[in-house]
Amino acid sequence: MAALLQVGDTALSEDAVRERALGAVAEEIRIMLDEKVVAEAQDIDLCLILGAGWPFHLGGITPALDRLGVAEKVTGRRFLPPGVASMP
């Protein structure tokens, strides 16, 4: 049975919490790219791999968000061109 998180009067499933968190990350990455805080998505990937321990073999957060469809759902476009850092 999936655990539920109580937020006010709303109970959220683990999947809903995960979806909201990933959506917020995608939104923040898009803002950083649009405001030229970083030059390209790969800069964010490198920072998370080296600084936050993101698993190197997954290629970074931006390809993961692209593969999951979160980037397009939240920001309207992918972070990387199709085929870049894609996994079978």
Backbone as a printed PyTorch tensor [residue, N CA C, xyz], in Angstrom:
tensor([[[  0.8430,  -1.1860,   0.0000],
         [  0.0000,   0.0000,   0.0000],
         [  0.8850,   1.2450,   0.0000]],

        [[  0.6060,   2.1670,  -0.8840],
         [  1.4020,   3.3850,  -1.0110],
         [  1.1430,   4.3150,   0.1650]],

        [[  2.2030,   4.9420,   0.6050],
         [  2.0930,   5.9060,   1.7000],
         [  1.4630,   7.1960,   1.1680]],

        [[  0.7580,   7.8850,   2.0280],
         [  0.1410,   9.1540,   1.6630],
         [  0.7300,  10.2620,   2.5050]],

        [[  0.9080,  11.4140,   1.8800],
         [  1.3950,  12.6000,   2.5650],
         [  0.2140,  13.5450,   2.7100]],

        [[ -0.0290,  14.0060,   3.9180],
         [ -1.1360,  14.9200,   4.1780],
         [ -0.6570,  16.3560,   3.9700]],

        [[ -1.2820,  17.0680,   3.0310],
         [ -0.9750,  18.4690,   2.7680],
         [ -2.2770,  19.2290,   2.9320]],

        [[ -2.4180,  19.8880,   4.0870],
         [ -3.6840,  20.5490,   4.3620],
         [ -4.7880,  19.5250,   4.4390]],

        [[ -5.8130,  19.7010,   3.6220],
         [ -6.9240,  18.7550,   3.5900],
         [ -6.7600,  17.7130,   2.4800]],

        [[ -5.6160,  17.7310,   1.8010],
         [ -5.4000,  16.8420,   0.6630],
         [ -4.3590,  15.7850,   0.9920]],

        [[ -4.6690,  14.5530,   0.6920],
         [ -3.7100,  13.4590,   0.8550],
         [ -3.0740,  13.1940,  -0.5030]],

        [[ -1.7380,  13.2290,  -0.5640],
         [ -1.0200,  12.9950,  -1.8030],
         [ -0.2950,  11.6600,  -1.7530]],

        [[ -0.3430,  10.9370,  -2.8450],
         [  0.3920,   9.6840,  -2.9320],
         [  1.8760,   9.9730,  -3.1540]],

        [[  2.7000,   8.9530,  -2.9980],
         [  4.1340,   9.1130,  -3.2480],
         [  4.3700,   9.5810,  -4.6790]],

        [[  3.6170,   9.0380,  -5.6190],
         [  3.7750,   9.4270,  -7.0230],
         [  3.4240,  10.8960,  -7.2360]],

        [[  2.3930,  11.3790,  -6.5710],
         [  2.0030,  12.7840,  -6.7100],
         [  3.0680,  13.6990,  -6.1270]],

        [[  3.6400,  13.3130,  -5.0020],
         [  4.7040,  14.1130,  -4.3820],
         [  5.9170,  14.1470,  -5.3080]],

        [[  6.2740,  12.9730,  -5.8460],
         [  7.4190,  12.8870,  -6.7660],
         [  7.1760,  13.7510,  -8.0030]],

        [[  5.9760,  13.6820,  -8.5580],
         [  5.6380,  14.4640,  -9.7480],
         [  5.7450,  15.9660,  -9.4700]],

        [[  5.2550,  16.3910,  -8.3330],
         [  5.3470,  17.8170,  -7.9670],
         [  6.7890,  18.2570,  -7.7800]],

        [[  7.5900,  17.4250,  -7.1230],
         [  8.9930,  17.7660,  -6.8820],
         [  9.7660,  17.8570,  -8.2010]],

        [[  9.5930,  16.8780,  -9.0710],
         [ 10.2890,  16.9040, -10.3570],
         [  9.8170,  18.0750, -11.2170]],

        [[  8.5450,  18.3910, -11.1390],
         [  8.0230,  19.5420, -11.8690],
         [  8.6450,  20.8420, -11.3940]],

        [[  8.8070,  20.9800, -10.0870],
         [  9.4340,  22.1860,  -9.5310],
         [ 10.8950,  22.2880,  -9.9510]],

        [[ 11.5940,  21.1570,  -9.9840],
         [ 12.9970,  21.1470, -10.4240],
         [ 13.0710,  21.5570, -11.8940]],

        [[ 12.2010,  21.0050, -12.7260],
         [ 12.1890,  21.3470, -14.1510],
         [ 11.9160,  22.8330, -14.3570]],

        [[ 10.9820,  23.3580, -13.5940],
         [ 10.6650,  24.7860, -13.6830],
         [ 11.8780,  25.6470, -13.3300]],

        [[ 12.5590,  25.2860, -12.2580],
         [ 13.7280,  26.0500, -11.8200],
         [ 14.8660,  25.9680, -12.8370]],

        [[ 15.0680,  24.8010, -13.4070],
         [ 16.1160,  24.6500, -14.4330],
         [ 15.7870,  25.5220, -15.6400]],

        [[ 14.5270,  25.5200, -16.0630],
         [ 14.1270,  26.3530, -17.2080],
         [ 14.3750,  27.8240, -16.9060]],

        [[ 14.0660,  28.2610, -15.6900],
         [ 14.2980,  29.6660, -15.3100],
         [ 15.7910,  29.9830, -15.3750]],

        [[ 16.6310,  29.0950, -14.8340],
         [ 18.0810,  29.3310, -14.8610],
         [ 18.6000,  29.4180, -16.2930]],

        [[ 18.0800,  28.5890, -17.1810],
         [ 18.5150,  28.6280, -18.5780],
         [ 18.0120,  29.8900, -19.2770]],

        [[ 16.7490,  30.2260, -19.0750],
         [ 16.1650,  31.4030, -19.7270],
         [ 16.8010,  32.7020, -19.2520]],

        [[ 17.1790,  32.7560, -17.9800],
         [ 17.7890,  33.9670, -17.4250],
         [ 19.3050,  33.9720, -17.5690]],

        [[ 19.8380,  32.9740, -18.2720],
         [ 21.2740,  32.8670, -18.5430],
         [ 22.1230,  32.7580, -17.2800]],

        [[ 21.5630,  32.1690, -16.2300],
         [ 22.3240,  31.8880, -15.0110],
         [ 23.3780,  30.8310, -15.3150]],

        [[ 23.0210,  29.8890, -16.1710],
         [ 23.9470,  28.8800, -16.6940],
         [ 23.8670,  28.9310, -18.2160]],

        [[ 24.9570,  28.5100, -18.8640],
         [ 25.0040,  28.5800, -20.3260],
         [ 24.1690,  27.5000, -20.9930]],

        [[ 24.1920,  26.2900, -20.4380],
         [ 23.4440,  25.1980, -21.0510],
         [ 23.0660,  24.1560, -20.0120]],

        [[ 22.1450,  23.3050, -20.3840],
         [ 21.6060,  22.3000, -19.4630],
         [ 22.6960,  21.3890, -18.9060]],

        [[ 23.7040,  21.0850, -19.7130],
         [ 24.7700,  20.2030, -19.2650],
         [ 25.5380,  20.7770, -18.0790]],

        [[ 25.5580,  22.1030, -17.9280],
         [ 26.2040,  22.7220, -16.7630],
         [ 25.4770,  22.3370, -15.4740]],

        [[ 24.1730,  22.2950, -15.5380],
         [ 23.3750,  21.8900, -14.3800],
         [ 23.6030,  20.4190, -14.0820]],

        [[ 23.6460,  19.6110, -15.1370],
         [ 23.9050,  18.1750, -14.9570],
         [ 25.2480,  17.9550, -14.2680]],

        [[ 26.2770,  18.6380, -14.7260],
         [ 27.6090,  18.4890, -14.1440],
         [ 27.6230,  18.8940, -12.6720]],

        [[ 26.9610,  19.9920, -12.3490],
         [ 26.8970,  20.4330, -10.9450],
         [ 26.2090,  19.3970, -10.0620]],

        [[ 25.1290,  18.8090, -10.5490],
         [ 24.4290,  17.8190,  -9.7420],
         [ 25.2130,  16.5160,  -9.6260]],

        [[ 25.9360,  16.1520, -10.6780],
         [ 26.7540,  14.9360, -10.6160],
         [ 27.9100,  15.1320,  -9.6420]],

        [[ 28.6310,  16.2460,  -9.7700],
         [ 29.8120,  16.4730,  -8.9360],
         [ 29.4720,  16.9830,  -7.5380]],

        [[ 28.4350,  17.7910,  -7.4340],
         [ 28.1510,  18.4210,  -6.1570],
         [ 27.0730,  17.7650,  -5.3160]],

        [[ 26.1170,  17.1230,  -5.9640],
         [ 24.9940,  16.5680,  -5.2100],
         [ 24.9380,  15.0480,  -5.2640]],

        [[ 25.8740,  14.4390,  -5.9910],
         [ 25.9120,  12.9880,  -6.0320],
         [ 24.9000,  12.3510,  -6.9660]],

        [[ 24.4120,  13.1060,  -7.9580],
         [ 23.5000,  12.5040,  -8.9410],
         [ 24.2480,  11.3600,  -9.6120]],

        [[ 23.6160,  10.2170,  -9.8160],
         [ 24.3050,   9.0690, -10.4180],
         [ 24.8300,   9.3810, -11.8230]],

        [[ 26.1320,   9.2980, -11.9860],
         [ 26.7890,   9.6180, -13.2560],
         [ 26.2080,   8.8170, -14.4150]],

        [[ 25.9310,   7.5480, -14.1820],
         [ 25.4540,   6.6810, -15.2660],
         [ 24.0660,   7.0640, -15.7850]],

        [[ 23.3530,   7.9250, -15.0630],
         [ 22.0380,   8.3730, -15.5320],
         [ 22.1400,   9.5950, -16.4440]],

        [[ 23.3400,  10.1840, -16.5220],
         [ 23.5650,  11.2680, -17.4750],
         [ 23.2050,  12.6590, -17.0080]],

        [[ 22.6040,  12.8090, -15.8730],
         [ 22.2330,  14.1370, -15.3860],
         [ 20.7350,  14.2760, -15.1980]],

        [[ 20.3520,  15.3440, -14.5430],
         [ 18.9390,  15.5780, -14.2460],
         [ 18.1630,  15.9980, -15.4980]],

        [[ 18.7860,  16.7870, -16.3890],
         [ 18.0230,  17.2660, -17.5410],
         [ 17.6560,  16.1510, -18.5140]],

        [[ 18.5550,  15.1990, -18.8280],
         [ 18.0980,  14.1040, -19.6800],
         [ 17.0550,  13.2320, -18.9890]],

        [[ 17.1750,  13.0950, -17.6680],
         [ 16.1790,  12.3120, -16.9280],
         [ 14.8070,  12.9800, -17.0240]],

        [[ 14.7630,  14.2950, -16.8580],
         [ 13.4920,  15.0140, -16.9640],
         [ 12.9400,  14.9550, -18.3850]],

        [[ 13.8350,  14.9600, -19.3780],
         [ 13.3890,  14.8050, -20.7690],
         [ 12.8060,  13.4170, -20.9920]],

        [[ 13.5160,  12.3820, -20.5190],
         [ 13.0520,  11.0060, -20.7220],
         [ 11.7060,  10.7470, -20.0520]],

        [[ 11.5110,  11.3370, -18.8710],
         [ 10.2660,  11.1420, -18.1320],
         [  9.1150,  11.9800, -18.6840]],

        [[  9.4280,  12.9230, -19.5600],
         [  8.3980,  13.7930, -20.1240],
         [  8.0450,  14.9690, -19.2260]],

        [[  8.7490,  15.1110, -18.1160],
         [  8.4560,  16.1870, -17.1630],
         [  8.8180,  17.5450, -17.7610]],

        [[  9.9470,  17.6270, -18.4510],
         [ 10.3910,  18.9100, -19.0150],
         [  9.3420,  19.4810, -19.9570]],

        [[  8.8600,  18.6570, -20.8760],
         [  7.8670,  19.1390, -21.8400],
         [  6.5330,  19.4450, -21.1690]],

        [[  6.1560,  18.6370, -20.2080],
         [  4.8740,  18.8450, -19.5220],
         [  4.8690,  20.1680, -18.7550]],

        [[  5.9770,  20.4470, -18.0800],
         [  6.0300,  21.6290, -17.2100],
         [  6.4700,  22.8860, -17.9560]],

        [[  7.4760,  22.7640, -18.8310],
         [  8.0470,  23.9550, -19.4600],
         [  7.6890,  24.1090, -20.9320]],

        [[  7.0750,  23.0650, -21.5130],
         [  6.6730,  23.1520, -22.9080],
         [  7.7330,  22.7310, -23.9030]],

        [[  8.9330,  22.4230, -23.4200],
         [  9.9840,  21.9580, -24.3290],
         [ 11.0280,  21.1470, -23.5760]],

        [[ 11.7960,  20.3820, -24.3340],
         [ 12.8560,  19.5640, -23.7620],
         [ 14.0470,  20.4520, -23.3890]],

        [[ 14.9090,  19.9330, -22.5310],
         [ 16.1470,  20.6300, -22.1970],
         [ 17.2330,  20.3310, -23.2200]],

        [[ 17.2200,  19.1230, -23.7720],
         [ 18.2470,  18.6700, -24.7110],
         [ 17.5820,  18.2120, -25.9970]],

        [[ 18.3190,  18.2530, -27.1270],
         [ 17.7490,  17.7450, -28.3810],
         [ 17.4080,  16.2620, -28.2620]],

        [[ 16.3990,  15.7950, -28.9830],
         [ 16.0600,  14.3730, -28.9540],
         [ 17.2850,  13.5120, -29.2900]],

        [[ 17.4730,  12.4450, -28.5340],
         [ 18.5940,  11.5430, -28.7580],
         [ 19.8010,  11.8250, -27.9000]],

        [[ 19.8990,  13.0190, -27.3440],
         [ 21.0280,  13.3550, -26.4880],
         [ 20.8010,  12.7200, -25.1170]],

        [[ 21.7470,  11.9140, -24.6930],
         [ 21.7120,  11.2440, -23.3840],
         [ 20.4740,  10.3830, -23.2130]],

        [[ 19.9370,   9.8850, -24.3150],
         [ 18.7810,   9.0010, -24.1920],
         [ 19.2470,   7.5980, -23.8150]],

        [[ 18.3740,   6.8560, -23.2010],
         [ 18.6820,   5.4920, -22.7730],
         [ 17.6300,   4.5690, -23.3790]],

        [[ 18.0230,   3.3250, -23.6470],
         [ 17.0320,   2.3840, -24.2050],
         [ 15.9000,   2.1010, -23.2370]]])
